[in-house]
């Protein structure tokens, strides 16, 4: 008995063309052109999700360092003190506090300095 693959291949092509919706010209309408573009786009999105995390961490460290220096510490010293005192604040939270509530950040630094 002969088995036809049409439903499966049509579904595959439909999925790729759906992902290519909004692309310019043939990239959104022709399967062969669309699959190349979609493949490349998926690689870029995978790579850039990781790059975004790196960039945000660098931004948080810069913000924390700027706020720590206003209190007479460096970023390295601040993180070392926080770790030694077992203060479990993420860089994300520290950066947010430093940017939005400088008085609270100053209070945190003075508390850990005095202990």
Wavefront OBJ file of the C-alpha trace (Angstrom):
o trace
v 0.000 0.000 0.000
v 1.263 3.454 -0.895
v 1.377 6.115 1.843
v 1.185 9.776 0.882
v 3.015 12.388 2.929
v 0.974 15.375 1.798
v -0.826 16.289 5.046
v 2.413 16.199 7.045
v 4.458 18.177 4.534
v 1.678 20.716 4.061
v 1.492 21.199 7.829
v 5.268 21.681 7.991
v 5.201 24.267 5.219
v 2.241 26.040 6.783
v 4.072 26.291 10.095
v 7.153 27.844 8.482
v 5.108 30.295 6.397
v 3.154 31.264 9.513
v 6.432 32.059 11.288
v 7.563 34.082 8.270
v 4.460 36.258 8.291
v 5.394 39.924 8.110
v 8.717 39.339 6.371
v 9.417 41.403 3.278
v 8.757 40.138 -0.268
v 9.333 36.485 -1.142
v 10.572 35.749 2.349
v 6.997 35.596 3.568
v 5.399 33.839 0.602
v 7.803 31.287 -0.890
v 8.580 28.256 1.236
v 12.196 27.818 0.189
v 13.056 31.467 0.860
v 10.976 31.537 4.048
v 12.622 28.497 5.593
v 16.102 30.032 5.212
v 14.977 33.269 6.812
v 13.060 31.614 9.638
v 15.997 29.339 10.456
v 18.332 32.327 10.652
v 15.807 34.295 12.741
v 15.522 31.430 15.234
v 19.311 31.295 15.582
v 19.452 35.044 16.191
v 16.663 34.938 18.765
v 18.336 32.074 20.660
v 21.683 33.888 20.680
v 20.218 37.242 21.636
v 18.183 35.901 24.547
v 21.502 35.008 26.157
v 23.122 38.287 25.123
v 20.242 40.210 26.715
v 20.926 38.517 30.062
v 24.613 39.471 29.841
v 23.762 43.085 29.016
v 21.301 43.397 31.888
v 23.788 41.965 34.373
v 26.395 44.492 33.204
v 23.849 47.301 33.609
v 22.954 46.170 37.149
v 26.625 46.006 38.134
v 27.225 49.519 36.762
v 24.280 50.925 38.732
v 25.289 49.186 41.950
v 28.892 50.334 41.560
v 27.817 53.967 41.054
v 25.604 53.889 44.153
v 28.242 52.061 46.226
v 30.928 54.613 45.344
v 28.678 57.391 46.655
v 28.805 55.532 49.977
v 32.581 55.097 49.981
v 32.679 51.497 48.744
v 33.422 49.805 45.474
v 31.159 47.217 43.864
v 33.631 44.454 44.720
v 33.786 45.446 48.384
v 30.010 45.797 48.659
v 29.353 42.332 47.205
v 32.048 40.799 49.435
v 30.490 42.351 52.550
v 26.985 41.254 51.523
v 28.195 37.688 51.040
v 30.072 37.618 54.357
v 26.974 38.917 56.204
v 24.725 36.402 54.357
v 22.519 39.151 52.917
v 20.647 37.484 50.078
v 19.869 40.354 47.692
v 20.187 39.749 43.972
v 22.028 42.202 41.746
v 18.725 42.871 40.040
v 17.081 43.972 43.299
v 20.132 45.938 44.464
v 20.257 47.839 41.173
v 16.533 48.602 41.333
v 16.841 49.878 44.916
v 19.926 51.934 44.019
v 18.196 53.569 41.048
v 14.705 54.121 42.440
v 15.265 54.466 46.203
v 18.767 55.849 46.899
v 17.951 56.585 50.557
v 17.063 52.918 51.150
v 20.257 51.808 49.412
v 22.286 54.184 51.618
v 20.604 52.707 54.685
v 21.415 49.129 53.552
v 25.061 50.072 53.018
v 25.348 51.836 56.385
v 23.745 48.835 58.141
v 26.138 46.304 56.629
v 29.130 48.596 57.251
v 28.276 48.964 60.925
v 27.765 45.229 61.627
l 1 2 3 4 5 6 7 8 9 10 11 12 13 14 15 16 17 18 19 20 21 22 23 24 25 26 27 28 29 30 31 32 33 34 35 36 37 38 39 40 41 42 43 44 45 46 47 48 49 50 51 52 53 54 55 56 57 58 59 60 61 62 63 64 65 66 67 68 69 70 71 72 73 74 75 76 77 78 79 80 81 82 83 84 85 86 87 88 89 90 91 92 93 94 95 96 97 98 99 100 101 102 103 104 105 106 107 108 109 110 111 112 113 114 115
